[in-house]
Amino acid sequence: MCAKPLIGINADFRPANKKDSVPFTWINTGYYDSISASGGVPVIIPPVAEDADLKQILQTLDGVVLTGCKLDLDPVNLGLERHPSTRPMPARREDFDRRLARFCRDMKVPTLAIGVGMQELNVVCGGTIFQHVPEDVMKSLHHRDPVESCLRHVIEIVPETLMDQVYGPGEIRVNSDHHMAVDQCAPMFRVSSTSMDGVIESYESMEDDWWVMGVQFHPENQSASALDLQVFEVFLQGCKEQAHREMPTLSFETARRAAA
């Protein structure tokens, strides 16, 4: 029997504060439950300090999920003045996530980037972001509800894309909880869906040797629909297909040993 693909998940991080004297790391259970339900084995990646350690971890994996976060990328790191609505994530998490995204790019690790993970991967690869959609996008829709956490809106899918494989053609509804968004896609990505105000809701890689899907919504959340699990299923299939292209005669386990 072939081994199931190992899928890394970057963890959230909170530093010590007045209430909690000990810093800690945690993760939304939806990420690893969705990976398990789709036929993968989830592996949590803590924010390790050494690049060599991170590279060694990635060499054992078949794919990575860059997770979302309730907090934001710090616009200061992008050369922008911070908007009053911005709530920056802890520096240790953002610094680590950037390093992780760069390694995924450089090592061509199949990647599913969700929420802020989608924004960060796009920036690392040369794209840009909107800092505050209500001000940066004309006639923008509501992308975040200040009270309810299950706001949903329509997105339009680009034909013959990975999103088309997941949901089929036309329009669907997805959950939405963000005020930043992708502005210009990085050169190696193409848009695969948008909301009705033109905000990019997903992108994918145009490179044959690097499988990538970025989604602004959250297929792992409880507010997701049953169809959203197919995002993870298509991702796991992409991990397998890329591994087979690179080492067509080897199993996942043999390929993993060869990479180590």
N, C-alpha and C positions, 0 to 999 in steps of 0.2 A: 504494500500500500504506500502511495506517495505521501510524504509529509505535508501537512497543511502549511500554508505560507505564514511566516512570522511577520506581524505588522506592528511597527513601533508607534506609540502615541506619546507626544510631549505632554508633560504634566503642568498643571497650574501651580503657582507659587505665591506664598504670602510671607513677607518678612516679619520679624518680631515687632510687636507694638505694645502700647500701654496695656491693652487687654490680654494679649497672648504673648508671653515672654519668649516663646519658642517659635522659630520660623517653621513652616510646614508646607508640604506638597500634597496636592489632592487631584482628583480627576472625576469628571462627570461619568457616571456609570454607563450612560448611553453610548459612549464611544466604544468601550470594550464589549458591551453586550451586542452592539451592531456588528462589530467585527466577528465575534464568535458565531452569531446567527448567520453570517454570510459565508462561513467556512474557513475563517482564519484564526490564528492564535494571537491574541493581543499581548504586547510587551510594553510596559510603561518605561519611558525614557525620562529620567530625572535631569534637572539642569546641571549637568556635570561641568566642571571648570576647564578641563584639559581637552584640547582639540583631538589629541591622539586617542583619548578614551571615547570620545564621541564617534570618531571614525571607526574604531574597533566595534562599537555597538552597531553602527550602520552596516558594517560588512556582514553581520550575522542576520540581517533583516531582508525580507523580500519586498517591503513597502513601508511607507510612513504616512500617518495621518497627522497633519498640522492642525491642531485643535483651535477652537474659538475661545473667546474670553469675554467676560462681562465688562472688562476695562479696555482701554484704547491703546493703539500705538501712540508714542509720544511724538507729536509733530515737530518738536525741537530737533529730534534726530534726523528729520527730513529737511531741515533748514527752513521750517515754517514757524510762524508765531502761533503759540498755543491758543486755540479757541476756548472761550469760557465754558463750553459744554464738555470739553475733553476731561476724561478721568484716566490718566496714564497708568498703564500696568506697571508693576514693580520692575525696576531696571534689570534685576537679575533674570527675570523671565524674558523680557524683550531682547536683551543681549543674547541670551541662549537661543531663543527662537530664531533670531537672525543667523546665528552660526549654523543652526540645524538646517535652515532653509538653504543656506549657501552650500552646505555639504550635500544636501539632496540634489541640488542643481549640478554640482561638480561631479558627483558620483553617479548621476542619472538614476537615483532611487525613485521608483514609482511613488507618486505622491498624490494624496487626496487632501486638499487644503480647504478648511472650513472656517467661515466667518472671518475673524481677524487673521487667521492663518492664510486665507486667500489673499487678503490685502498685503500681508507681510511678504509672502512669496512673490507677489507681483512687484513690490518695491525692490526686493533683492535682485530680481531678474531684469530690472531696468524700467519698470512701469511707474505710474504715479497714482495718487489717491485724492479723492475729495475729502477734505477734513470735516465738513459738516454739510450733509446733503440738503437740508432745508434752505441753506443759503447759497450753496454752490450749484444747485440744479434748478433750472427754471421750472415752475409748476410741478414741483416734486410731489410724489405721493407720500403718505405716512409710512415710514419704514420702521418706526419704533413707537410703541404705545407707552406713555409714562406710567400707566396703571396696570394694564393687562400685559402678560408675557407671551400671549399666543396670537398676536396680530398676524393675519394672513393677507397676502395680496397676490394678484395675478402676475405671472411671468409668461413671456412669449419665447418659445424655443426655436433656435435656428435649425433648419433641416440638415440632416446628414452629419450631425455632431454626436458626441457622447451623450449629451442630454437628450437628444432624440432617441438614442438607444434605451435610455432609462425610462422616459415617460411617453415616448411617441410624439408625433407632431402636434402643433397647436398651442393652446394655452392651458396652464395648470395653476393651482394655488400653492404657495409655499409659506412657511412661517417667516417672520421678519422681526429683527430686533437689533438695529444698528443705526448709527448716524454718520459713520464714515463709510466710504465705498471706493471701489476701483474707478479711477478716472480713465487714464490711458493704459491699455494692456501692454505688458512687456512684449518685445519684438517676437519672442518665440511662442506667444500665446495668441489664441483667437477667441473672440466672444462666442459663447454657445447659447446664451439666453439673456434677456433683459426684462426689467419691469416696464410698465406702460409709460413711465416718465423717462425712459432711456437709461436708467441706472443698470450697470452690468451686474447680473445675478450669477453668472457662471462663465468660466473660460476653460480652455483645454490646450494642451501642448500641440504644436505643429511639427515637432521633431519626432522622427520615427524611432529614435533610440531612447526617448524619455517620455513615459506615460505620466500625464498630469491632468487632474481635474480640480478646479477651484470652484466652490459654491459659497455664495454669500449667506444663504439660509442654513438651517441646522437640521439635517436629516437624522441626527442622533437624539434630538430632544423628544420629550413626551408630547409636545405640540405637533410633531411631524405626523404625516399621514402614513398609512401602511405601505404605499408605493415608494416612500422615500428610502426604505431599506434597500431598494434596488440601486441606489447610489453606491452603497458599500459593495453590493454584489458585482456591479460593473467594475469597481475599483479592484476587487480581488481577482476578477478575470483578467484585468489589465496587468496586474502583477505577474500572473502566470504566463500570459502571452509574452511579456517582455523577457522573463527568465528563459522561456523556450527559444526566443530569438537569439539570445546571447549564448545559451548553452543548450542547443536543441536535443542532445542525446543524454543529458543529465537530469536526474530527479532534483527536486528542491533541496533535499538533504545533501546530495553529492555536490550540487552547485554551492551550497552554503559552506561546505568543507573546503572546496576549491578556492572560494573567495577569501577564506580565513588564512 
